[in-house]
Amino acid sequence: MRSLVLDELRRPDIEKLLEYLGATLTPAAMEGVYWLDLPPDLLSPEQTAHAECGPHRMALVLEEESLRLELLVRAHNSLRCHCTGYASPAQRQFLLGYMDRLIAELGLMT
């Protein structure tokens, strides 16, 4: 799996992330997993055409000492559709920007 990872996070930073992600993102059925929905203007033509598969989202996985931001764009309502795939350059940039904002807003020590 292709991912961006913030590792070696301190316990206080994990707690900040847990509170922030829980308040701002949709939690998944699995503990520690949160969904970051992509804005409609960043969807690929195929993802836009497959609106019924959406929302299209990326997983953020909060682990014991890290936050993993997965680069796989998933279709929430379809597990096996061609609209699921790795992030485009613009989608990767969106995720990188999200990670940078998390670091700045929460004052994470990295």
VENDA-V325382 format. One record per backbone hydrogen bond with DSSP energy under -0.5 kcal/mol. NH is the residue of the N-H (numbers start at 1). CO is the residue of the C=O. If there is no record, write none. Layout:
nh/co
NH/CO
NH/CO
//
This chain:
nh/co
4/69
6/67
7/5
9/65
14/10
15/11
16/12
17/13
18/14
19/15
20/16
21/17
22/18
23/19
24/20
25/21
26/35
27/25
28/33
33/30
34/60
35/26
36/58
37/35
38/56
42/39
43/40
48/44
49/45
50/46
51/48
53/50
54/50
54/51
57/74
58/36
60/34
61/68
62/32
62/60
63/61
63/66
67/6
68/61
69/4
69/67
70/59
70/68
71/2
73/71
73/85
74/57
74/72
76/55
76/74
77/53
78/75
84/81
85/73
87/71
92/88
93/89
94/90
95/91
96/92
97/93
98/94
99/95
100/96
101/97
102/98
103/99
104/100
105/101
106/102
107/103
108/103
110/108
//
